[in-house]
Amino acid sequence: MFPRFGGDLIRCFQQHRFGPLTRVPSADLVPVYGCFSCSTRRLSRTRAMSRKQKEVKGQVKAAGGGTAETPATGPVTRDKSGAVAITVHAKPGSKHSSITDVSAQVVGVSIAAPPTDGEANAELVRYLAEVLELKKSQISLNKGSRSRDKVIKVDSSLDPQEVLRRLQQAAG
């Protein structure tokens, strides 16, 4: 009946909540994981999905019938929580803190602090609070505490366009 699988596996399925497998064709069974009760492999009643099928399914789910927001491109975006996220490329060890460039991907920031003991991160948060005219408590380091590429989270009522305008104005 099932030439690829031994009789122990069939008995395992019959004993453990699956019932007899006579109704299920053998071509639809795919090994998934082992049985905790008797150490035999369990099978799924559906075939494994190929990588291409998973990508297509992910694209359909991401489209979501037009209800999901289109992801904004650029260095200043809005994250899932509703806060503004700024992608920053930090350059610690400069003489003065300044915004060097605002490109399509990142905001380049020179930081007047050494990259030791979190001093550059603290100076980055302080400087961005000054540029955006916000309190330091409204700005936090979200990702990249030990990297030059960082994501800064801004919890305020500012929209991403206003944040980007203020950053560009500070860049000159």
C-alpha positions, 0 to 999 in steps of 0.5 A, a space after each residue: 500500500 505505501 511502499 516507501 514507508 514501513 508498516 511501523 509508520 502506518 501503525 503509528 498513524 493508526 494509533 496516534 490521532 490520525 486514524 487509518 490512512 487508507 483514504 489518503 493516497 501515498 503521493 500526498 504524504 510528505 515527511 514533516 517531523 518525528 513522532 514523540 510517542 514511538 520515534 517514527 516519522 509523521 507525514 503531512 497530508 499536503 505536499 511541501 511548498 516549493 520556494 517559488 510558490 512561497 515567494 508568490 504566496 508572500 507577494 499575494 499576502 503583502 499585497 493584501 487587497 490594497 489595505 496595507 501601506 506601501 513601504 516608503 523609500 528613503 532615509 526617513 520612514 514610518 515604522 509599524 508602531 507609527 513612529 518615524 524611523 531615520 536610517 543613519 550612517 554615523 561617522 564618529 570622531 569628527 571635530 564637530 557634529 553635523 549632517 554631512 549628506 541626505 541621500 536616497 538611502 541614509 542620512 550621513 551624520 558626523 559625530 563629535 565623540 569617540 566610538 567608545 562606551 556609547 559616547 557617539 550614540 549619546 552624542 548622535 541622539 543629542 545632536 538629532 534632538 537639537 536639529 529636529 527641535 525635539 527633546 532628547 527623550 523623544 529620540 532613541 536608538 532603535 538598531 545599530 548600537 555597535 554599528 555605523 549604520 543605525 536606525 533612530 526612532 523619533 516619537 513625536 507628532 512630526 511626519 516623515 516629510 517634516 523630519 526629512 525637511 529639517 534634516 535637509 535644512 541642517 545639511 545645507 
